[in-house]
Amino acid sequence: MKVLFVCNQNRHRSKTAEDIFKNKFEVKSAGLYNENPVTISQMEWADIIVVMEDSQRSEIAKRFPKQYMQKQIVSLDIPDIYSYGQPELVSLLKSRMNNLILATH
């Protein structure tokens, strides 16, 4: 499965998620508000798009309406209060992704 993790800057949450799950899935990460924001090709590459907050799902819908309708986009509901690799963030990501995987299979 190809998973694209998206957060605001692609510095903490989505980067951590990419590192955690790179041995389990094909993964990429991207940001919405950084110097190199998520692209159409990244959206089209992914089987599932995982955002950290619902507002990011809404932003993807605005920027990529066609891809938004064609892709499964799920929110892990993880606020932007963590640092890259922070143990609490790692634990949350693993728990929420595990629940997501169980829910989709």
Jmol script that loads the backbone (N, CA, C; Angstrom):
load data "model"
ATOM      1  N   MET A   1       0.838  -1.179   0.000  1.00  0.00           N
ATOM      2  CA  MET A   1       0.000   0.000   0.000  1.00  0.00           C
ATOM      3  C   MET A   1       0.886   1.247   0.000  1.00  0.00           C
ATOM      4  N   LYS A   2       0.510   2.214  -0.806  1.00  0.00           N
ATOM      5  CA  LYS A   2       1.231   3.493  -0.894  1.00  0.00           C
ATOM      6  C   LYS A   2       0.511   4.521  -0.025  1.00  0.00           C
ATOM      7  N   VAL A   3       1.222   5.024   0.982  1.00  0.00           N
ATOM      8  CA  VAL A   3       0.623   5.944   1.946  1.00  0.00           C
ATOM      9  C   VAL A   3       1.337   7.291   1.867  1.00  0.00           C
ATOM     10  N   LEU A   4       0.550   8.341   1.695  1.00  0.00           N
ATOM     11  CA  LEU A   4       1.073   9.707   1.718  1.00  0.00           C
ATOM     12  C   LEU A   4       0.614  10.361   3.008  1.00  0.00           C
ATOM     13  N   PHE A   5       1.582  10.740   3.846  1.00  0.00           N
ATOM     14  CA  PHE A   5       1.291  11.451   5.094  1.00  0.00           C
ATOM     15  C   PHE A   5       1.419  12.945   4.846  1.00  0.00           C
ATOM     16  N   VAL A   6       0.412  13.699   5.267  1.00  0.00           N
ATOM     17  CA  VAL A   6       0.400  15.153   5.039  1.00  0.00           C
ATOM     18  C   VAL A   6       0.135  15.875   6.359  1.00  0.00           C
ATOM     19  N   CYS A   7       0.949  16.901   6.611  1.00  0.00           N
ATOM     20  CA  CYS A   7       0.677  17.816   7.724  1.00  0.00           C
ATOM     21  C   CYS A   7       0.940  19.236   7.223  1.00  0.00           C
ATOM     22  N   ASN A   8       1.066  20.186   8.122  1.00  0.00           N
ATOM     23  CA  ASN A   8       1.210  21.577   7.692  1.00  0.00           C
ATOM     24  C   ASN A   8       2.561  21.872   7.047  1.00  0.00           C
ATOM     25  N   GLN A   9       3.642  21.562   7.731  1.00  0.00           N
ATOM     26  CA  GLN A   9       4.982  21.940   7.260  1.00  0.00           C
ATOM     27  C   GLN A   9       5.844  20.756   6.809  1.00  0.00           C
ATOM     28  N   ASN A  10       5.410  19.538   7.076  1.00  0.00           N
ATOM     29  CA  ASN A  10       6.203  18.334   6.783  1.00  0.00           C
ATOM     30  C   ASN A  10       7.530  18.360   7.547  1.00  0.00           C
ATOM     31  N   ARG A  11       7.453  18.792   8.801  1.00  0.00           N
ATOM     32  CA  ARG A  11       8.664  18.814   9.627  1.00  0.00           C
ATOM     33  C   ARG A  11       8.562  17.883  10.821  1.00  0.00           C
ATOM     34  N   HIS A  12       7.388  17.729  11.397  1.00  0.00           N
ATOM     35  CA  HIS A  12       7.273  16.949  12.628  1.00  0.00           C
ATOM     36  C   HIS A  12       6.379  15.727  12.448  1.00  0.00           C
ATOM     37  N   ARG A  13       5.078  15.949  12.293  1.00  0.00           N
ATOM     38  CA  ARG A  13       4.134  14.825  12.290  1.00  0.00           C
ATOM     39  C   ARG A  13       4.274  13.921  11.078  1.00  0.00           C
ATOM     40  N   SER A  14       4.173  14.473   9.871  1.00  0.00           N
ATOM     41  CA  SER A  14       4.228  13.608   8.687  1.00  0.00           C
ATOM     42  C   SER A  14       5.622  13.019   8.469  1.00  0.00           C
ATOM     43  N   LYS A  15       6.657  13.763   8.803  1.00  0.00           N
ATOM     44  CA  LYS A  15       8.029  13.238   8.700  1.00  0.00           C
ATOM     45  C   LYS A  15       8.236  12.070   9.664  1.00  0.00           C
ATOM     46  N   THR A  16       7.744  12.228  10.893  1.00  0.00           N
ATOM     47  CA  THR A  16       7.846  11.142  11.872  1.00  0.00           C
ATOM     48  C   THR A  16       7.082   9.923  11.371  1.00  0.00           C
ATOM     49  N   ALA A  17       5.876  10.137  10.862  1.00  0.00           N
ATOM     50  CA  ALA A  17       5.066   9.030  10.345  1.00  0.00           C
ATOM     51  C   ALA A  17       5.783   8.319   9.198  1.00  0.00           C
ATOM     52  N   GLU A  18       6.385   9.099   8.295  1.00  0.00           N
ATOM     53  CA  GLU A  18       7.117   8.500   7.176  1.00  0.00           C
ATOM     54  C   GLU A  18       8.236   7.595   7.700  1.00  0.00           C
ATOM     55  N   ASP A  19       8.979   8.065   8.674  1.00  0.00           N
ATOM     56  CA  ASP A  19      10.082   7.269   9.228  1.00  0.00           C
ATOM     57  C   ASP A  19       9.587   6.014   9.946  1.00  0.00           C
ATOM     58  N   ILE A  20       8.509   6.130  10.687  1.00  0.00           N
ATOM     59  CA  ILE A  20       7.987   4.988  11.441  1.00  0.00           C
ATOM     60  C   ILE A  20       7.499   3.876  10.511  1.00  0.00           C
ATOM     61  N   PHE A  21       6.801   4.253   9.452  1.00  0.00           N
ATOM     62  CA  PHE A  21       6.099   3.264   8.629  1.00  0.00           C
ATOM     63  C   PHE A  21       6.798   2.912   7.324  1.00  0.00           C
ATOM     64  N   LYS A  22       8.026   3.400   7.116  1.00  0.00           N
ATOM     65  CA  LYS A  22       8.704   3.163   5.840  1.00  0.00           C
ATOM     66  C   LYS A  22       9.042   1.687   5.598  1.00  0.00           C
ATOM     67  N   ASN A  23       9.096   0.892   6.657  1.00  0.00           N
ATOM     68  CA  ASN A  23       9.363  -0.536   6.472  1.00  0.00           C
ATOM     69  C   ASN A  23       8.094  -1.367   6.370  1.00  0.00           C
ATOM     70  N   LYS A  24       6.954  -0.732   6.550  1.00  0.00           N
ATOM     71  CA  LYS A  24       5.671  -1.437   6.516  1.00  0.00           C
ATOM     72  C   LYS A  24       4.887  -1.143   5.229  1.00  0.00           C
ATOM     73  N   PHE A  25       5.026   0.068   4.723  1.00  0.00           N
ATOM     74  CA  PHE A  25       4.324   0.509   3.509  1.00  0.00           C
ATOM     75  C   PHE A  25       5.299   1.244   2.605  1.00  0.00           C
ATOM     76  N   GLU A  26       4.844   1.507   1.369  1.00  0.00           N
ATOM     77  CA  GLU A  26       5.553   2.496   0.547  1.00  0.00           C
ATOM     78  C   GLU A  26       5.041   3.840   1.055  1.00  0.00           C
ATOM     79  N   VAL A  27       5.937   4.708   1.498  1.00  0.00           N
ATOM     80  CA  VAL A  27       5.485   5.954   2.110  1.00  0.00           C
ATOM     81  C   VAL A  27       6.189   7.177   1.536  1.00  0.00           C
ATOM     82  N   LYS A  28       5.459   8.268   1.575  1.00  0.00           N
ATOM     83  CA  LYS A  28       5.997   9.595   1.284  1.00  0.00           C
ATOM     84  C   LYS A  28       5.340  10.536   2.283  1.00  0.00           C
ATOM     85  N   SER A  29       5.947  11.695   2.462  1.00  0.00           N
ATOM     86  CA  SER A  29       5.310  12.704   3.304  1.00  0.00           C
ATOM     87  C   SER A  29       5.413  14.054   2.611  1.00  0.00           C
ATOM     88  N   ALA A  30       4.475  14.918   2.973  1.00  0.00           N
ATOM     89  CA  ALA A  30       4.430  16.245   2.357  1.00  0.00           C
ATOM     90  C   ALA A  30       3.757  17.220   3.310  1.00  0.00           C
ATOM     91  N   GLY A  31       3.951  18.496   3.021  1.00  0.00           N
ATOM     92  CA  GLY A  31       3.306  19.548   3.788  1.00  0.00           C
ATOM     93  C   GLY A  31       2.362  20.334   2.904  1.00  0.00           C
ATOM     94  N   LEU A  32       1.510  21.094   3.525  1.00  0.00           N
ATOM     95  CA  LEU A  32       0.588  21.957   2.785  1.00  0.00           C
ATOM     96  C   LEU A  32       1.076  23.396   2.703  1.00  0.00           C
ATOM     97  N   TYR A  33       1.838  23.837   3.699  1.00  0.00           N
ATOM     98  CA  TYR A  33       2.185  25.250   3.794  1.00  0.00           C
ATOM     99  C   TYR A  33       3.686  25.467   3.873  1.00  0.00           C
ATOM    100  N   ASN A  34       4.452  24.629   3.200  1.00  0.00           N
ATOM    101  CA  ASN A  34       5.914  24.771   3.228  1.00  0.00           C
ATOM    102  C   ASN A  34       6.424  25.201   1.857  1.00  0.00           C
ATOM    103  N   GLU A  35       7.732  25.218   1.679  1.00  0.00           N
ATOM    104  CA  GLU A  35       8.321  25.691   0.419  1.00  0.00           C
ATOM    105  C   GLU A  35       8.006  24.775  -0.759  1.00  0.00           C
ATOM    106  N   ASN A  36       7.840  23.484  -0.505  1.00  0.00           N
ATOM    107  CA  ASN A  36       7.515  22.517  -1.555  1.00  0.00           C
ATOM    108  C   ASN A  36       6.246  21.771  -1.176  1.00  0.00           C
ATOM    109  N   PRO A  37       5.085  22.411  -1.338  1.00  0.00           N
ATOM    110  CA  PRO A  37       3.842  21.785  -0.883  1.00  0.00           C
ATOM    111  C   PRO A  37       3.470  20.546  -1.692  1.00  0.00           C
ATOM    112  N   VAL A  38       2.592  19.763  -1.116  1.00  0.00           N
ATOM    113  CA  VAL A  38       2.121  18.524  -1.740  1.00  0.00           C
ATOM    114  C   VAL A  38       1.703  18.786  -3.187  1.00  0.00           C
ATOM    115  N   THR A  39       1.987  17.817  -4.057  1.00  0.00           N
ATOM    116  CA  THR A  39       1.738  17.975  -5.496  1.00  0.00           C
ATOM    117  C   THR A  39       0.649  17.017  -5.982  1.00  0.00           C
ATOM    118  N   ILE A  40       0.151  17.300  -7.165  1.00  0.00           N
ATOM    119  CA  ILE A  40      -0.825  16.402  -7.801  1.00  0.00           C
ATOM    120  C   ILE A  40      -0.217  15.019  -7.988  1.00  0.00           C
ATOM    121  N   SER A  41       1.041  14.955  -8.409  1.00  0.00           N
ATOM    122  CA  SER A  41       1.654  13.639  -8.648  1.00  0.00           C
ATOM    123  C   SER A  41       1.759  12.833  -7.350  1.00  0.00           C
ATOM    124  N   GLN A  42       2.039  13.497  -6.226  1.00  0.00           N
ATOM    125  CA  GLN A  42       2.062  12.779  -4.942  1.00  0.00           C
ATOM    126  C   GLN A  42       0.658  12.273  -4.591  1.00  0.00           C
ATOM    127  N   MET A  43      -0.338  13.108  -4.833  1.00  0.00           N
ATOM    128  CA  MET A  43      -1.720  12.711  -4.556  1.00  0.00           C
ATOM    129  C   MET A  43      -2.114  11.507  -5.405  1.00  0.00           C
ATOM    130  N   GLU A  44      -1.753  11.542  -6.671  1.00  0.00           N
ATOM    131  CA  GLU A  44      -2.123  10.455  -7.575  1.00  0.00           C
ATOM    132  C   GLU A  44      -1.346   9.181  -7.263  1.00  0.00           C
ATOM    133  N   TRP A  45      -0.116   9.307  -6.778  1.00  0.00           N
ATOM    134  CA  TRP A  45       0.715   8.153  -6.426  1.00  0.00           C
ATOM    135  C   TRP A  45       0.105   7.336  -5.289  1.00  0.00           C
ATOM    136  N   ALA A  46      -0.493   8.011  -4.326  1.00  0.00           N
ATOM    137  CA  ALA A  46      -0.932   7.369  -3.081  1.00  0.00           C
ATOM    138  C   ALA A  46      -2.189   6.531  -3.245  1.00  0.00           C
ATOM    139  N   ASP A  47      -2.220   5.409  -2.518  1.00  0.00           N
ATOM    140  CA  ASP A  47      -3.444   4.620  -2.390  1.00  0.00           C
ATOM    141  C   ASP A  47      -4.331   5.218  -1.312  1.00  0.00           C
ATOM    142  N   ILE A  48      -3.696   5.741  -0.277  1.00  0.00           N
ATOM    143  CA  ILE A  48      -4.419   6.374   0.824  1.00  0.00           C
ATOM    144  C   ILE A  48      -3.636   7.605   1.272  1.00  0.00           C
ATOM    145  N   ILE A  49      -4.345   8.648   1.598  1.00  0.00           N
ATOM    146  CA  ILE A  49      -3.725   9.885   2.063  1.00  0.00           C
ATOM    147  C   ILE A  49      -4.122  10.069   3.521  1.00  0.00           C
ATOM    148  N   VAL A  50      -3.117  10.229   4.365  1.00  0.00           N
ATOM    149  CA  VAL A  50      -3.346  10.360   5.797  1.00  0.00           C
ATOM    150  C   VAL A  50      -2.956  11.771   6.221  1.00  0.00           C
ATOM    151  N   VAL A  51      -3.948  12.528   6.658  1.00  0.00           N
ATOM    152  CA  VAL A  51      -3.693  13.875   7.172  1.00  0.00           C
ATOM    153  C   VAL A  51      -3.699  13.819   8.698  1.00  0.00           C
ATOM    154  N   MET A  52      -3.118  14.823   9.304  1.00  0.00           N
ATOM    155  CA  MET A  52      -3.030  14.850  10.759  1.00  0.00           C
ATOM    156  C   MET A  52      -4.220  15.551  11.403  1.00  0.00           C
ATOM    157  N   GLU A  53      -4.884  16.452  10.642  1.00  0.00           N
ATOM    158  CA  GLU A  53      -6.024  17.212  11.174  1.00  0.00           C
ATOM    159  C   GLU A  53      -7.087  17.342  10.091  1.00  0.00           C
ATOM    160  N   ASP A  54      -8.339  17.456  10.501  1.00  0.00           N
ATOM    161  CA  ASP A  54      -9.440  17.591   9.541  1.00  0.00           C
ATOM    162  C   ASP A  54      -9.287  18.808   8.634  1.00  0.00           C
ATOM    163  N   SER A  55      -8.716  19.887   9.167  1.00  0.00           N
ATOM    164  CA  SER A  55      -8.543  21.096   8.351  1.00  0.00           C
ATOM    165  C   SER A  55      -7.634  20.827   7.147  1.00  0.00           C
ATOM    166  N   GLN A  56      -6.722  19.898   7.288  1.00  0.00           N
ATOM    167  CA  GLN A  56      -5.827  19.560   6.166  1.00  0.00           C
ATOM    168  C   GLN A  56      -6.596  18.808   5.076  1.00  0.00           C
ATOM    169  N   ARG A  57      -7.544  17.991   5.482  1.00  0.00           N
ATOM    170  CA  ARG A  57      -8.398  17.309   4.500  1.00  0.00           C
ATOM    171  C   ARG A  57      -9.173  18.347   3.697  1.00  0.00           C
ATOM    172  N   SER A  58      -9.695  19.368   4.375  1.00  0.00           N
ATOM    173  CA  SER A  58     -10.443  20.434   3.699  1.00  0.00           C
ATOM    174  C   SER A  58      -9.554  21.194   2.723  1.00  0.00           C
ATOM    175  N   GLU A  59      -8.321  21.462   3.123  1.00  0.00           N
ATOM    176  CA  GLU A  59      -7.386  22.177   2.247  1.00  0.00           C
ATOM    177  C   GLU A  59      -7.059  21.345   1.013  1.00  0.00           C
ATOM    178  N   ILE A  60      -6.896  20.049   1.175  1.00  0.00           N
ATOM    179  CA  ILE A  60      -6.647  19.161   0.036  1.00  0.00           C
ATOM    180  C   ILE A  60      -7.845  19.181  -0.913  1.00  0.00           C
ATOM    181  N   ALA A  61      -9.046  19.198  -0.358  1.00  0.00           N
ATOM    182  CA  ALA A  61     -10.259  19.259  -1.190  1.00  0.00           C
ATOM    183  C   ALA A  61     -10.282  20.522  -2.039  1.00  0.00           C
ATOM    184  N   LYS A  62      -9.832  21.641  -1.467  1.00  0.00           N
ATOM    185  CA  LYS A  62      -9.797  22.903  -2.214  1.00  0.00           C
ATOM    186  C   LYS A  62      -8.742  22.875  -3.314  1.00  0.00           C
ATOM    187  N   ARG A  63      -7.563  22.365  -2.986  1.00  0.00           N
ATOM    188  CA  ARG A  63      -6.454  22.393  -3.945  1.00  0.00           C
ATOM    189  C   ARG A  63      -6.546  21.320  -5.020  1.00  0.00           C
ATOM    190  N   PHE A  64      -7.080  20.164  -4.655  1.00  0.00           N
ATOM    191  CA  PHE A  64      -7.090  19.009  -5.562  1.00  0.00           C
ATOM    192  C   PHE A  64      -8.472  18.354  -5.573  1.00  0.00           C
ATOM    193  N   PRO A  65      -9.492  19.058  -6.064  1.00  0.00           N
ATOM    194  CA  PRO A  65     -10.855  18.511  -5.975  1.00  0.00           C
ATOM    195  C   PRO A  65     -11.021  17.162  -6.679  1.00  0.00           C
ATOM    196  N   LYS A  66     -10.402  16.993  -7.824  1.00  0.00           N
ATOM    197  CA  LYS A  66     -10.538  15.728  -8.561  1.00  0.00           C
ATOM    198  C   LYS A  66      -9.919  14.577  -7.775  1.00  0.00           C
ATOM    199  N   GLN A  67      -8.688  14.765  -7.320  1.00  0.00           N
ATOM    200  CA  GLN A  67      -7.997  13.716  -6.580  1.00  0.00           C
ATOM    201  C   GLN A  67      -8.692  13.459  -5.234  1.00  0.00           C
ATOM    202  N   TYR A  68      -9.219  14.513  -4.641  1.00  0.00           N
ATOM    203  CA  TYR A  68      -9.924  14.382  -3.368  1.00  0.00           C
ATOM    204  C   TYR A  68     -11.099  13.414  -3.502  1.00  0.00           C
ATOM    205  N   MET A  69     -11.804  13.504  -4.606  1.00  0.00           N
ATOM    206  CA  MET A  69     -12.965  12.641  -4.820  1.00  0.00           C
ATOM    207  C   MET A  69     -12.555  11.196  -5.129  1.00  0.00           C
ATOM    208  N   GLN A  70     -11.347  11.005  -5.632  1.00  0.00           N
ATOM    209  CA  GLN A  70     -10.908   9.673  -6.056  1.00  0.00           C
ATOM    210  C   GLN A  70     -10.134   8.915  -4.984  1.00  0.00           C
ATOM    211  N   LYS A  71      -9.697   9.588  -3.950  1.00  0.00           N
ATOM    212  CA  LYS A  71      -8.805   8.986  -2.959  1.00  0.00           C
ATOM    213  C   LYS A  71      -9.481   8.816  -1.607  1.00  0.00           C
ATOM    214  N   GLN A  72      -8.996   7.832  -0.872  1.00  0.00           N
ATOM    215  CA  GLN A  72      -9.400   7.707   0.521  1.00  0.00           C
ATOM    216  C   GLN A  72      -8.483   8.627   1.330  1.00  0.00           C
ATOM    217  N   ILE A  73      -9.080   9.582   2.002  1.00  0.00           N
ATOM    218  CA  ILE A  73      -8.317  10.544   2.810  1.00  0.00           C
ATOM    219  C   ILE A  73      -8.827  10.437   4.238  1.00  0.00           C
ATOM    220  N   VAL A  74      -7.924  10.098   5.137  1.00  0.00           N
ATOM    221  CA  VAL A  74      -8.321   9.918   6.533  1.00  0.00           C
ATOM    222  C   VAL A  74      -7.516  10.846   7.430  1.00  0.00           C
ATOM    223  N   SER A  75      -8.141  11.250   8.502  1.00  0.00           N
ATOM    224  CA  SER A  75      -7.482  12.125   9.477  1.00  0.00           C
ATOM    225  C   SER A  75      -7.155  11.332  10.736  1.00  0.00           C
ATOM    226  N   LEU A  76      -5.923  11.487  11.214  1.00  0.00           N
ATOM    227  CA  LEU A  76      -5.519  10.844  12.461  1.00  0.00           C
ATOM    228  C   LEU A  76      -5.845  11.713  13.674  1.00  0.00           C
ATOM    229  N   ASP A  77      -6.257  12.958  13.435  1.00  0.00           N
ATOM    230  CA  ASP A  77      -6.650  13.871  14.510  1.00  0.00           C
ATOM    231  C   ASP A  77      -5.528  14.045  15.537  1.00  0.00           C
ATOM    232  N   ILE A  78      -4.350  14.400  15.036  1.00  0.00           N
ATOM    233  CA  ILE A  78      -3.186  14.643  15.886  1.00  0.00           C
ATOM    234  C   ILE A  78      -2.815  16.119  15.776  1.00  0.00           C
ATOM    235  N   PRO A  79      -2.942  16.870  16.877  1.00  0.00           N
ATOM    236  CA  PRO A  79      -2.657  18.308  16.821  1.00  0.00           C
ATOM    237  C   PRO A  79      -1.175  18.610  16.621  1.00  0.00           C
ATOM    238  N   ASP A  80      -0.915  19.827  16.181  1.00  0.00           N
ATOM    239  CA  ASP A  80       0.457  20.266  15.875  1.00  0.00           C
ATOM    240  C   ASP A  80       1.145  20.768  17.150  1.00  0.00           C
ATOM    241  N   ILE A  81       1.357  19.853  18.092  1.00  0.00           N
ATOM    242  CA  ILE A  81       1.986  20.224  19.364  1.00  0.00           C
ATOM    243  C   ILE A  81       3.207  19.370  19.662  1.00  0.00           C
ATOM    244  N   TYR A  82       3.603  18.544  18.693  1.00  0.00           N
ATOM    245  CA  TYR A  82       4.698  17.604  18.921  1.00  0.00           C
ATOM    246  C   TYR A  82       5.921  17.962  18.095  1.00  0.00           C
ATOM    247  N   SER A  83       7.058  17.465  18.537  1.00  0.00           N
ATOM    248  CA  SER A  83       8.314  17.628  17.804  1.00  0.00           C
ATOM    249  C   SER A  83       8.591  16.362  17.011  1.00  0.00           C
ATOM    250  N   TYR A  84       9.467  16.488  16.027  1.00  0.00           N
ATOM    251  CA  TYR A  84       9.866  15.337  15.222  1.00  0.00           C
ATOM    252  C   TYR A  84      10.404  14.226  16.124  1.00  0.00           C
ATOM    253  N   GLY A  85       9.866  13.023  15.968  1.00  0.00           N
ATOM    254  CA  GLY A  85      10.359  11.867  16.703  1.00  0.00           C
ATOM    255  C   GLY A  85       9.993  11.823  18.174  1.00  0.00           C
ATOM    256  N   GLN A  86       9.204  12.766  18.651  1.00  0.00           N
ATOM    257  CA  GLN A  86       8.825  12.800  20.067  1.00  0.00           C
ATOM    258  C   GLN A  86       8.105  11.500  20.426  1.00  0.00           C
ATOM    259  N   PRO A  87       8.484  10.847  21.526  1.00  0.00           N
ATOM    260  CA  PRO A  87       7.899   9.552  21.888  1.00  0.00           C
ATOM    261  C   PRO A  87       6.361   9.548  21.943  1.00  0.00           C
ATOM    262  N   GLU A  88       5.767  10.613  22.454  1.00  0.00           N
ATOM    263  CA  GLU A  88       4.300  10.685  22.514  1.00  0.00           C
ATOM    264  C   GLU A  88       3.702  10.712  21.110  1.00  0.00           C
ATOM    265  N   LEU A  89       4.370  11.399  20.193  1.00  0.00           N
ATOM    266  CA  LEU A  89       3.906  11.446  18.806  1.00  0.00           C
ATOM    267  C   LEU A  89       4.039  10.072  18.163  1.00  0.00           C
ATOM    268  N   VAL A  90       5.158   9.426  18.370  1.00  0.00           N
ATOM    269  CA  VAL A  90       5.373   8.084  17.813  1.00  0.00           C
ATOM    270  C   VAL A  90       4.286   7.131  18.305  1.00  0.00           C
ATOM    271  N   SER A  91       4.005   7.177  19.591  1.00  0.00           N
ATOM    272  CA  SER A  91       2.982   6.315  20.178  1.00  0.00           C
ATOM    273  C   SER A  91       1.600   6.594  19.576  1.00  0.00           C
ATOM    274  N   LEU A  92       1.244   7.866  19.457  1.00  0.00           N
ATOM    275  CA  LEU A  92      -0.040   8.244  18.860  1.00  0.00           C
ATOM    276  C   LEU A  92      -0.143   7.781  17.411  1.00  0.00           C
ATOM    277  N   LEU A  93       0.899   8.009  16.639  1.00  0.00           N
ATOM    278  CA  LEU A  93       0.896   7.610  15.230  1.00  0.00           C
ATOM    279  C   LEU A  93       0.704   6.105  15.086  1.00  0.00           C
ATOM    280  N   LYS A  94       1.441   5.335  15.866  1.00  0.00           N
ATOM    281  CA  LYS A  94       1.324   3.876  15.786  1.00  0.00           C
ATOM    282  C   LYS A  94      -0.076   3.416  16.169  1.00  0.00           C
ATOM    283  N   SER A  95      -0.612   3.972  17.233  1.00  0.00           N
ATOM    284  CA  SER A  95      -1.939   3.595  17.699  1.00  0.00           C
ATOM    285  C   SER A  95      -3.015   3.951  16.677  1.00  0.00           C
ATOM    286  N   ARG A  96      -2.988   5.175  16.173  1.00  0.00           N
ATOM    287  CA  ARG A  96      -4.024   5.625  15.231  1.00  0.00           C
ATOM    288  C   ARG A  96      -3.915   4.901  13.891  1.00  0.00           C
ATOM    289  N   MET A  97      -2.691   4.652  13.443  1.00  0.00           N
ATOM    290  CA  MET A  97      -2.521   3.914  12.180  1.00  0.00           C
ATOM    291  C   MET A  97      -2.970   2.466  12.350  1.00  0.00           C
ATOM    292  N   ASN A  98      -2.698   1.871  13.481  1.00  0.00           N
ATOM    293  CA  ASN A  98      -3.137   0.507  13.733  1.00  0.00           C
ATOM    294  C   ASN A  98      -4.663   0.431  13.697  1.00  0.00           C
ATOM    295  N   ASN A  99      -5.320   1.389  14.324  1.00  0.00           N
ATOM    296  CA  ASN A  99      -6.790   1.441  14.297  1.00  0.00           C
ATOM    297  C   ASN A  99      -7.302   1.638  12.878  1.00  0.00           C
ATOM    298  N   LEU A 100      -6.621   2.473  12.111  1.00  0.00           N
ATOM    299  CA  LEU A 100      -7.017   2.725  10.727  1.00  0.00           C
ATOM    300  C   LEU A 100      -6.902   1.447   9.888  1.00  0.00           C
ATOM    301  N   ILE A 101      -5.806   0.747  10.044  1.00  0.00           N
ATOM    302  CA  ILE A 101      -5.570  -0.479   9.277  1.00  0.00           C
ATOM    303  C   ILE A 101      -6.625  -1.530   9.649  1.00  0.00           C
ATOM    304  N   LEU A 102      -6.920  -1.650  10.929  1.00  0.00           N
ATOM    305  CA  LEU A 102      -7.956  -2.613  11.360  1.00  0.00           C
ATOM    306  C   LEU A 102      -9.319  -2.243  10.794  1.00  0.00           C
ATOM    307  N   ALA A 103      -9.598  -0.943  10.713  1.00  0.00           N
ATOM    308  CA  ALA A 103     -10.895  -0.482  10.230  1.00  0.00           C
ATOM    309  C   ALA A 103     -11.074  -0.680   8.725  1.00  0.00           C
ATOM    310  N   THR A 104      -9.964  -0.678   7.986  1.00  0.00           N
ATOM    311  CA  THR A 104     -10.072  -0.770   6.530  1.00  0.00           C
ATOM    312  C   THR A 104      -9.898  -2.196   6.014  1.00  0.00           C
ATOM    313  N   HIS A 105      -9.617  -3.135   6.901  1.00  0.00           N
ATOM    314  CA  HIS A 105      -9.446  -4.535   6.449  1.00  0.00           C
ATOM    315  C   HIS A 105     -10.434  -5.461   7.103  1.00  0.00           C
TER     316      HIS A 105
END
end "model"
wireframe off; spacefill off
backbone 0.3
color backbone group
